[in-house]
Amino acid sequence: MSIRYYFDEHMPRIVAEKLLENGIEVILAVDVDMTQKDDDTEHLPYATQNDLVMVTFDRPFAGRTAQRTDHSGLICLSERYRSDIGGQVRLLSTFANTNEENISGHVFWLK
């Protein structure tokens, strides 16, 4: 099964659109009425229930999630990519195309 992403509300729509153009499914929190929700008790369970790998820039949340294994995977992007749309697309495309196993329960720090 290929990787499907769940973007928290701070991830740019343009990145999702570019990934979709490359055949990678992305669900945006803003499109499923998940804005202003709690990361630990709402976003992460939503992603897990829908077998989605969550993507965020929120390092404290990712750090807390690294202590857990009850999720379908989380990617935390480095702040240096915050305004680098092309960089985000490249990192997430590469990740999706090279990692299909052993993702559940893991946090990946993409720099």
NORNORKA-V855630 format. One record per residue. N is the residue number from 1. PHI is phi in degrees with one decimal (none if undefined). PSI is psi in whole degrees, -180 to 180 (NA if undefined). D_CENTER is the distance of its C-alpha to the mean C-alpha in whole Angstrom. Layout:
BEGIN
n=N phi=PHI psi=PSI d_center=D_CENTER
n=N phi=PHI psi=PSI d_center=D_CENTER
END
This chain:
BEGIN
n=1 phi=none psi=135 d_center=16
n=2 phi=-81.9 psi=158 d_center=14
n=3 phi=-69.4 psi=138 d_center=10
n=4 phi=-123.8 psi=135 d_center=9
n=5 phi=-101.2 psi=151 d_center=5
n=6 phi=-122.4 psi=115 d_center=5
n=7 phi=-92.0 psi=128 d_center=5
n=8 phi=-67.7 psi=175 d_center=7
n=9 phi=-68.8 psi=-7 d_center=11
n=10 phi=-98.1 psi=-4 d_center=11
n=11 phi=-83.7 psi=141 d_center=9
n=12 phi=-72.9 psi=137 d_center=12
n=13 phi=-59.5 psi=-37 d_center=13
n=14 phi=-59.7 psi=-35 d_center=14
n=15 phi=-65.7 psi=-44 d_center=11
n=16 phi=-60.1 psi=-44 d_center=10
n=17 phi=-61.5 psi=-43 d_center=14
n=18 phi=-66.3 psi=-40 d_center=15
n=19 phi=-65.2 psi=-42 d_center=12
n=20 phi=-59.8 psi=-40 d_center=14
n=21 phi=-60.4 psi=-28 d_center=17
n=22 phi=-93.0 psi=10 d_center=16
n=23 phi=83.9 psi=15 d_center=16
n=24 phi=-105.0 psi=121 d_center=12
n=25 phi=-73.8 psi=136 d_center=11
n=26 phi=-137.1 psi=131 d_center=9
n=27 phi=-109.7 psi=129 d_center=9
n=28 phi=-100.0 psi=136 d_center=9
n=29 phi=-53.7 psi=-39 d_center=10
n=30 phi=-66.0 psi=-22 d_center=14
n=31 phi=-89.4 psi=-12 d_center=15
n=32 phi=-120.9 psi=29 d_center=15
n=33 phi=55.2 psi=43 d_center=17
n=34 phi=-117.0 psi=31 d_center=14
n=35 phi=-82.1 psi=151 d_center=15
n=36 phi=54.7 psi=40 d_center=16
n=37 phi=-105.0 psi=160 d_center=15
n=38 phi=-75.4 psi=133 d_center=15
n=39 phi=-60.4 psi=-50 d_center=12
n=40 phi=-72.7 psi=-39 d_center=14
n=41 phi=-103.6 psi=-9 d_center=16
n=42 phi=-128.8 psi=-54 d_center=14
n=43 phi=-64.4 psi=-53 d_center=10
n=44 phi=-62.3 psi=-44 d_center=10
n=45 phi=-62.2 psi=-37 d_center=13
n=46 phi=-61.0 psi=-48 d_center=12
n=47 phi=-60.8 psi=-43 d_center=9
n=48 phi=-65.0 psi=-46 d_center=11
n=49 phi=-61.6 psi=-28 d_center=14
n=50 phi=-104.2 psi=12 d_center=13
n=51 phi=53.8 psi=49 d_center=11
n=52 phi=-115.2 psi=144 d_center=8
n=53 phi=-88.6 psi=120 d_center=5
n=54 phi=-77.4 psi=142 d_center=3
n=55 phi=-124.3 psi=133 d_center=2
n=56 phi=-152.5 psi=167 d_center=5
n=57 phi=-106.1 psi=-2 d_center=9
n=58 phi=-78.2 psi=94 d_center=11
n=59 phi=-63.0 psi=-44 d_center=12
n=60 phi=-59.9 psi=-42 d_center=15
n=61 phi=-62.7 psi=-45 d_center=12
n=62 phi=-61.3 psi=-39 d_center=10
n=63 phi=-62.0 psi=-42 d_center=14
n=64 phi=-65.2 psi=-40 d_center=15
n=65 phi=-67.3 psi=-30 d_center=12
n=66 phi=-63.3 psi=-19 d_center=14
n=67 phi=-86.8 psi=-1 d_center=17
n=68 phi=-118.7 psi=161 d_center=16
n=69 phi=-129.5 psi=4 d_center=16
n=70 phi=-93.0 psi=50 d_center=15
n=71 phi=-148.6 psi=168 d_center=12
n=72 phi=-93.4 psi=14 d_center=10
n=73 phi=113.3 psi=149 d_center=8
n=74 phi=-142.0 psi=137 d_center=6
n=75 phi=-113.9 psi=128 d_center=5
n=76 phi=-112.0 psi=117 d_center=7
n=77 phi=-84.4 psi=144 d_center=9
n=78 phi=-64.4 psi=143 d_center=12
n=79 phi=-56.4 psi=-27 d_center=14
n=80 phi=-65.2 psi=-15 d_center=16
n=81 phi=-96.4 psi=0 d_center=14
n=82 phi=-52.6 psi=-44 d_center=14
n=83 phi=-104.5 psi=9 d_center=16
n=84 phi=-103.8 psi=85 d_center=16
n=85 phi=-59.9 psi=-47 d_center=15
n=86 phi=-60.2 psi=-40 d_center=16
n=87 phi=-63.8 psi=-41 d_center=15
n=88 phi=-62.3 psi=-45 d_center=11
n=89 phi=-61.6 psi=-46 d_center=12
n=90 phi=-61.6 psi=-49 d_center=14
n=91 phi=-60.2 psi=-47 d_center=11
n=92 phi=-72.7 psi=-33 d_center=9
n=93 phi=-65.5 psi=-48 d_center=12
n=94 phi=-60.1 psi=-45 d_center=13
n=95 phi=-59.4 psi=-49 d_center=11
n=96 phi=-63.0 psi=-33 d_center=11
n=97 phi=-86.3 psi=-10 d_center=14
n=98 phi=-122.8 psi=-6 d_center=15
n=99 phi=-131.0 psi=105 d_center=13
n=100 phi=-121.7 psi=-9 d_center=14
n=101 phi=-121.9 psi=156 d_center=16
n=102 phi=57.2 psi=42 d_center=15
n=103 phi=-99.3 psi=-39 d_center=12
n=104 phi=-54.6 psi=134 d_center=12
n=105 phi=79.8 psi=4 d_center=13
n=106 phi=-117.0 psi=150 d_center=12
n=107 phi=-111.5 psi=133 d_center=10
n=108 phi=-114.8 psi=128 d_center=10
n=109 phi=-103.7 psi=102 d_center=11
n=110 phi=-93.7 psi=121 d_center=11
n=111 phi=-113.4 psi=NA d_center=14
END
